[in-house]
Amino acid sequence: MEKKTYKCFRCGNLERYYLKGVRSFERAPIGFCKDKRQIVDVKGGCDRGCAKCGERLKRRFLGRALNDLLIQITEIRKYIEVVYNERNEDEDENVR
């Protein structure tokens, strides 16, 4: 059976190096492989690679999780305000 070859630039084990350009950082043609523990060419490949999870996907899940937390916090705040207002109304009625 043929082993699948992973390209280094698509591998999750690659920590790519960047060079400081005039206006922004530019990708270097080399990077550090965490699995091999050595500097490799990004156009190379091996059979020990793993698929890289996209940053967009991570950010989307993070955004959804933060949105859910904000909704829960808002609901708790509304509940606390209702309870606080009821207590103040009861105290106002007792004073009169």
N, C-alpha and C positions, 0 to 999 in steps of 0.2 A: 504494500500500500504506500502511496506517495504522501510524504509529509508536506504540510502546508508551510510555505515560506512567507514570513511576515516582513514587509518592508519596514525599515527602521523609522522612517518619518511618520508611519501610522501606528507605531508601537507605543504602548503605555509605559514601557520601561525607559524610554528615551527622555532625557532632560536636555533639551536643545540649548545650544549656546547662542547668544545674541551679541552683536557688535553695535557700539554707539555710532550712529550716523550723524549727519548734519542736523536733521530735524527729528528723527525717530530712531528706534532700534531696528536693526536689520538682522535677519536670520543668518547664522553662520552655517557653513556646509558640514559642520561636525557637531557632535553632541556626546553626552555621557550616557552609557547604557548601564542601568542599575543591575540588570541581570548578569551581564558579563563583567561588570566593574572595570570598564575601560572606555577610552574614547573611541567612537566609531563614526564612520561616514554615514550621513543620513540617507544616502541613496542605496546603502547596502541592505542586507537582510539576513535573517536566520530563522530557524524553526522553533526557537524558544520564546518568541514574542507573544504579546497579548494585545487584544484590541483596546484602543484608546477610547474612553468615553468622552464625547464632545463637551466642550465648555458650555455651549448653548443649552444642552440638555440639563446640565447641572444647575445653571442659572434659572431655568424654567422651573425646576423642582423647588429650588430655594425661594423663588418668588411666590410660588403657590403656598409653600409652608408659611412664609411670613404673612401672606394675605390671610390665611386661616387663623393665625395667632392674633392678628389685628382685629378680626371679626369677633373672636372669643373675648378679647379684652374689651371691645366696645360693648358687647352684650353684658359683661360683668359690670361695667361702669353704669350702664342703663339701669340694671337691677339695683345697684347700690344707691343710685339717685332716687329711684322709686321708694325704696325702704326709708331713706333719709327724709324725703318729703312727707311720707306717711307719719313718721315719728314727730316731725315738726308740727303737722296739722293736729295730731293728738294732743301735743303739749299746748298748742294755742287754744284748743277747745277746753282743756282742763283749767287754764288760766282764767278764761272768761266765766 
